[in-house]
């Protein structure tokens, strides 16, 4: 039961971070964070940012948060693995993209038409992929299929090692340095810490004595 709850929490976190990194925040999401003490604990700088609570949400989004999102994620620190991992430093949307090949190798497809991403190696798409794997893991756990759950964990661990954790840490540190609002500084910090902690969590599962 503990592992089921842990997996649900991981699904929720990957979903939240993917949403915050793929496009600008909307008033509904802002209000949800603003009015949830549990969620606010994840955003310590934002929690101390008075304007986050006193400013009209629409005004705050249009005049501060959207400007910061555009400056960081759209204009300066491109959130694509290919930009950070290839010498050419450009987005690679082709069928030879290594992240795309990983998805395909494990039987998954990504419909970029449903997102604002230009390539399957956008950090938010990679987080959504981890969320999808965790959802399938949860289904396996709820059915008592430990072997399938373990197979899915192995894919998650491999994906973090070869992709998301391999470049995402560098990216998020750079994005955090560029961010000017407490909110997007928190988003970057939270994403960074969660990726590292999730990798540690998966590694612990495969330590001696854990299911193999």
C-alpha positions in Angstrom: 0.0 0.0 0.0 2.9 2.4 0.8 4.4 1.9 -2.7 1.0 2.5 -4.3 0.7 5.9 -2.4 4.2 6.8 -3.3 3.5 6.1 -7.0 0.4 8.2 -6.9 2.4 11.0 -5.4 5.0 10.7 -8.1 2.4 10.8 -10.8 0.9 14.0 -9.3 4.3 15.6 -9.1 5.4 14.8 -12.6 2.0 16.0 -13.9 2.3 19.3 -12.0 5.8 20.0 -13.1 5.1 19.1 -16.7 2.2 21.5 -16.7 4.2 24.4 -15.3 7.1 23.9 -17.7 5.1 23.4 -21.0 3.3 26.7 -21.1 2.4 29.8 -19.1 0.4 29.4 -15.9 -3.3 30.1 -16.1 -5.5 31.8 -13.4 -7.0 28.5 -12.4 -3.7 26.9 -11.6 -2.4 30.0 -9.9 -5.5 30.1 -7.7 -5.1 26.4 -6.9 -1.5 26.9 -5.7 -2.4 30.1 -3.9 -5.2 28.5 -1.9 -3.6 25.2 -1.1 -1.3 25.2 2.0 0.0 21.7 0.9 0.9 23.0 -2.6 2.4 26.2 -1.3 4.9 24.2 0.8 6.5 23.2 -2.5 7.1 26.8 -3.4 8.9 28.4 -0.5 10.1 31.6 -2.3 6.6 32.1 -3.7 5.1 31.5 -0.2 7.0 34.6 1.0 6.2 36.7 -2.2 3.5 39.0 -1.0 2.5 40.1 -4.5 1.6 36.4 -5.3 -1.3 36.7 -2.8 -2.3 40.4 -3.1 -2.1 41.1 -6.8 -5.0 40.4 -9.1 -4.2 36.9 -10.6 -4.8 38.0 -14.2 -2.6 41.1 -13.8 0.1 39.1 -12.0 0.2 36.6 -14.8 0.2 39.1 -17.6 2.7 41.6 -16.2 5.1 39.3 -14.3 4.7 35.6 -14.6 4.2 35.4 -18.4 7.1 37.8 -19.0 9.4 35.6 -16.9 8.2 32.4 -18.5 8.8 33.9 -22.0 12.2 35.3 -21.1 13.5 32.0 -19.5 11.8 29.1 -21.4 11.1 30.6 -24.8 13.9 33.1 -25.5 17.0 32.2 -23.5 17.2 28.8 -21.9 15.6 26.4 -24.4 14.1 23.4 -22.6 15.2 20.7 -25.1 17.7 17.9 -24.4 19.2 18.2 -27.9 20.1 21.8 -27.3 22.1 20.9 -24.1 23.5 17.6 -25.2 24.6 18.2 -28.8 27.5 20.3 -29.9 25.4 22.0 -32.5 23.2 23.5 -29.8 20.0 23.4 -31.8 16.6 21.7 -31.3 16.4 18.3 -33.1 12.8 17.4 -34.0 13.9 14.6 -36.4 13.2 10.9 -36.2 16.8 10.3 -35.2 16.3 12.3 -31.9 17.6 10.0 -29.2 14.7 10.7 -26.9 12.2 10.0 -29.6 14.0 6.7 -30.3 13.8 5.8 -26.6 10.0 6.4 -26.6 9.6 4.2 -29.7 11.9 1.5 -28.4 9.6 1.0 -25.4 6.4 1.2 -27.4 5.3 4.8 -26.8 4.4 7.6 -29.2 4.3 11.3 -28.5 1.8 13.6 -30.3 3.5 17.0 -30.3 0.4 18.5 -31.9 -1.2 18.3 -28.5 1.6 20.4 -26.9 3.5 23.5 -27.5 6.8 21.5 -27.7 8.8 21.7 -30.9 10.5 18.4 -30.3 9.9 15.2 -28.2 12.9 16.0 -26.0 11.2 19.1 -24.3 11.7 18.7 -20.6 7.9 18.8 -20.0 7.3 16.1 -22.5 10.0 13.9 -20.8 8.3 14.5 -17.5 4.9 13.5 -19.0 6.6 10.3 -20.3 7.7 9.6 -16.7 4.2 10.3 -15.5 2.8 7.8 -18.1 5.2 5.1 -17.0 4.3 5.7 -13.4 0.6 5.5 -14.2 1.1 2.1 -15.8 3.2 1.1 -12.8 0.4 2.1 -10.5 -2.1 0.0 -12.5 0.3 -3.0 -12.3 0.6 -2.5 -8.5 -3.1 -2.3 -8.0 -3.5 -5.6 -9.9 -0.8 -7.2 -7.9 1.5 -7.6 -10.9 4.8 -7.0 -9.3 6.8 -8.2 -12.3 5.2 -5.7 -14.6 5.5 -2.9 -12.1 9.2 -3.7 -11.7 9.7 -3.8 -15.5 8.2 -0.3 -15.7 10.4 1.0 -12.9 13.5 -0.2 -14.8 12.4 1.8 -17.8 11.9 4.8 -15.6 15.3 4.5 -14.0 17.0 4.0 -17.4 15.2 7.0 -18.9 16.3 9.2 -16.0 19.9 8.0 -16.3 20.1 8.4 -20.1 17.8 11.4 -20.6 15.9 13.5 -18.0 18.3 13.4 -15.1 21.3 13.4 -17.4 20.6 16.9 -18.9 17.7 18.2 -16.9 19.8 19.1 -13.9 22.1 21.3 -16.0 19.1 22.9 -17.7 17.2 23.6 -14.5 20.2 25.2 -12.9 20.6 27.5 -15.9 16.9 28.3 -16.0 16.8 29.1 -12.3 19.6 31.5 -12.6 17.7 33.3 -15.4 14.4 33.4 -13.6 13.4 36.7 -12.0 10.2 35.8 -10.2 10.1 33.8 -7.0 7.5 31.5 -8.6 9.7 30.4 -11.5 12.7 30.1 -9.3 10.7 27.7 -7.2 9.5 25.8 -10.3 13.1 25.2 -11.4 14.3 24.3 -7.9 11.4 22.0 -7.3 11.8 20.3 -10.6 15.5 19.8 -10.0 15.1 18.4 -6.5 12.3 16.1 -7.6 14.2 14.6 -10.5 17.2 13.8 -8.2 15.0 12.4 -5.4 13.0 10.3 -7.8 16.1 8.8 -9.2 17.4 8.1 -5.7 14.0 6.5 -5.0 14.2 4.2 -8.0 17.8 3.3 -7.2 16.8 2.3 -3.7 14.2 -0.1 -5.0 16.8 -1.9 -7.0 19.3 -2.2 -4.1 20.1 -5.6 -2.7 17.1 -7.2 -1.2 14.6 -5.2 -3.4 12.7 -6.8 -6.3 14.9 -7.4 -9.3 
